[in-house]
Amino acid sequence: MYQRIRDLREDKDMNQTEVARMLGMSQTGYSKYETGENDIPTGILIKLARFYNTSIDYLLGETDNPKRYQ
């Protein structure tokens, strides 16, 4: 899961500070999600899935299909 959020961020040519700002948190806090040091709260998972237009299942590694279900 953690590698996926990093890959999605890099695909958008964004740095951790930019994503953290969008989430309303510090870069350090966000960095801990990407490294797996901290679990990602449900509310943050929802925001990330919406931002990257993907499913939470994809973020969690439950599917390899990044398409969001309608």
N, C-alpha and C positions, 0 to 999 in steps of 0.2 A: 504494500500500500504506500509506503513512504517514498519509494522510488517513483511511483506513478505520479504523485503530486509534484515531485521535483521535475520529472520529464514534461508534464503538462505546463508547468511554469516556464521551463526553458523553451518549449515549443512556441510560447507566446513572447519570447525574448524579453522576459521580465526578470527582475532580481527579487530577492527575498523581501527587501524593504518595500517594494511596490505592492507585492501581494499582501504583506502584513498590514500595510496602510489600508488596503481595500477591506481587509477583515477587521480593522479597528484594533490592531494589537501591535506589539513591538516586533521588530525583526528577530530578536533573540528568541522570543516565544514561538514565532513561526518556524524558525530554524530547528527547534526541538521537535516539531512535527515531522519535518523532512528527514531528520536523522533517526526518528523512532524513539528518541529519549522520552517524549511525552505522547500519550495517546491523544488522538484528535477527538474533541467533543462533537457530539451529534450536530449541534448548531453550526459548527465550523465546517463539518462535512457537507452539510446542506448548502452552505454558502459557496464552498469550493465547487461542488457539482454544478450549481447554477452558473457560476462564473465561467467554468470551463465547458459548459453545455454538455455534460456527461452524466452518467448515472452514478449513484452512490455505490452500487454493486461493482462498477468498474474501479472506483477509487479504492474499495476494500479488497479488490482482487478476486471477487466472486465470479467475474466474467471477464473475458478478454475483448468483449464487444463494448467499445466506448460510447455507443449511441445511447442517447437518453430516451427513456420510454415516455410516450405521450399518454 
